[in-house]
Amino acid sequence: MPLAFDSISHGTVAFGFFNIDSDMLLLDQYFFFATEFCKNISKMAERKKEGPLNTYLQAYQIPYPEDIGDLMGAIHGIHYKGFIGEVYIRFPFPKRPEEFKQKPDGLKNRAIVEDIITKYAGPIQIPIPVDEERQEVEIGAYRFSWDSFQKLIKYVWRGGYPRWKDEVRPDYVLDMKEKIEQNRCGLFEGIVFEE
């Protein structure tokens, strides 16, 4: 489930996994795969020199709320509208509450989810510039303090809410953590990964 996070540019924004069978994340009206998000974080952590840092994330921007859909309606099986509705038709919310866990193999459904989202938006490249002087990070139009950006990273590490199934994390998440732990300075200073 997406949770509320503080941004500098847009106030409180929703960020997170929205379906346990997919590795796709949403950030307000942006949608992108956790695999790509983690690869970008790993690139940031591997960087050794100072100066401007820009990476780019392939995302999809759905401009109209009605095309995004109704997450709570889809979860409850009563309103399958827009992109999120179509994803939930294909991958319904589990009937048993104990099965509500983010699946670490969601990457295997990427092609299916990409086929669905391309009905609503084409892929775009959004920049993720890091401003060391101001201690800010942008994801496209959204600007975050370093502390808030670290919270996004830790959300993905945990598997969001409801956490990773059986506490098993995908390799791309483990790799991200390893890269960050090798470079805990600047953007990653003070970040703590709880188990």
N, C-alpha and C positions, 0 to 999 in steps of 0.2 A: 504494500500500500504506500502511495506517496504520502509524505509528511510535509509539514510547514517548515520552511527555512527562511531566515532573514537575508534579504538582499539589500544592497545600498541603493540600487537603481529602481526597484519595483516593490519595495516593502516586503511583506511576507509572500513567498511563492511556494507552490507545490513542486516537490522533486521526489522521484523514486520509481521503483518498479510498480507496475499497475496490473500485472498478470503473472501468476507464479510459474506458468509454462513458457514464458519468454524472458530473454535477457534484455529487453528493451526498457529504457528509462524515459520518464517524461520530465520536462522542466517547463511548466506552464504550457506554452503552445509548441515547444520544441520536443521532438522525440528522437532518441538516438540509442544505439546499443551500448550496453555496459562494457562489452568487449572493447569498443572503440574509446569509450571514456577512460577505461583503465589503461589502455595503451598510451593515451595522451598524458595521463598522470605519470606513467613510467618514463616517458620521454622527458618530462619536466624534471623528474628526480635524477635521471642519468646525466643531466647537463652539468658540466664542470665549470664553465666560465660565467663571468658576470656580464651584464648587459641585457638588452631586450630579449625576451623570449616569447615567441608566438608559435603555437601549434594550431592545427585545424582539425575540426571534428565534423565527420559526415553526419548530418542530421536531416530531419524532415520538419518543416514548420507548417502546421495546420492553422490557417489564419482565422477560421470561423468556428466559434464554440460548438455550434450544432454539428459540425463535421468531426470534432474531437469526440463527442459522445458523452454519455452519462455513466461515469464509473460506478457509482452506487446503484443505479438502476440495473446495470449489467451484472454486478456482483449478486444482486438479489434476484436476477433472472426475470425482471419485469420490463426492462427497457433497453433493447439492443439497438441503439442508434449510433451512427457515425463509426469512426475507426475503432474506438474502444468496444463498442457494441459488437462489431464484426469479429474482433479478436475473441470476445467472450462467447460468441456463438461457436467458434472453433475450439476454444479452450475454456469450458465453463468453470465457474467457481466450484471448489470441491463441496460435496454434500456433508462430509464429516469435518467438523472444526479442526480436529487434530491433523488433517491433511493439508491445512492452510500453511504451507511452508514454501519459501522460494526455492525452486528446483535448480540445482547447480548445472544441470544439462540443458537449460533453456536455449542455449546457443544452437542446439539441433533444430529448433523451430524457426530459426532466423529467416529462411527463404519464404516460409509461409507468411510470417508477419510482414516481411518486406513486400510481398505481393499484395497484401491487404492495404498497407499504408500508401502505396503508390497510387491507389485510387483517389486519395485525398491530397497528396502533396508529392512533389518531386524531391530528390535529394539535393541538399545544399551543403556548402562548406562554411561552417561558422568558425570564426577565429576564437582562440582562447589565449589572449595576451595576459601576461603576468607583469604587473607594475610593482617592482620591488620598492621603489621610493615611497609610493602611497600604500603599499602592502594591500594590493587589491588584485583580483583575478576576474576576468570577464568570460562569460560563456555567451557568445553572440551579444545580444542586447542586455544581458543580465550581468550586473556587477556585484561581486561579493568581497567582503573582507577576507583576509587570510583565515581567520577563525571560522567564519561561516563556510568557506570553501573546504576547510578540513572536515567540517561536519558532513558535507556531501560525500567526501571520500570515506569517512567512517561509516556512513549509512550503507554504502555499497559493500564495504568490508563485512558488515554484520548481515547483509542480505536483507536490509531494510526491516520493515515490519511486515512479516512475522519472523524474520531471520532465515538463514539457509537451512534447508532440510537436512536433518541429522548433523548440523554444524559442518557440513562438507562444502568447502568453497571451490569454485572453478579455478583452473590454473591461472587464468588471466588476473584474477583477484589476488591470488597468492603471489604472482609475479609483481604486481603493483606494490604490495606491501613490502616485499623484499627490496625492491628498488628504492622505496622511500626510506626504509631502515638503513640503507647504505648512504643516504644523503639527507640527514635530518637538519638541514640548515635552510635559511630563508623561508620560503613558502611552507616547508614541512617541519620547521622548528617546533618542538613541543608536542607534535602529534603522537597520540597514544592509541594503539590498537588493542581494544579489550577482546578477550576470548569469549 
